[in-house]
Amino acid sequence: MTAKKTFTIFDHELVPEHRILSEEEKEELLKRYRVKLSQLPQIKASDPAVQALGAKPGDVIEIKRKSPTAGVYYYYRIVVED
């Protein structure tokens, strides 16, 4: 009997690094960019990356993306219900 391999979405090379911001980080982000939570791009709670993180609606996700021109840049999305 062979053991079934488990797959984590973040192991895939095309999926960038995701993390949930703390409440303090969330407030600092909103202050720094002078935006409201409703102005952030949205990501659904059913998204596989959101589910893998265990994020819930209202959480802000930081996505670390690689860019050939900028090197690394960060993208922020708020988790919303489906």
Protein Blocks (a to p, Z undefined) as FASTA:
>chain_A
ZZdddddfklpmklccdddddfklmmmmmmmnopafklpccddfklmklmmnopaehiac
ddddddfklopacdddddddZZ
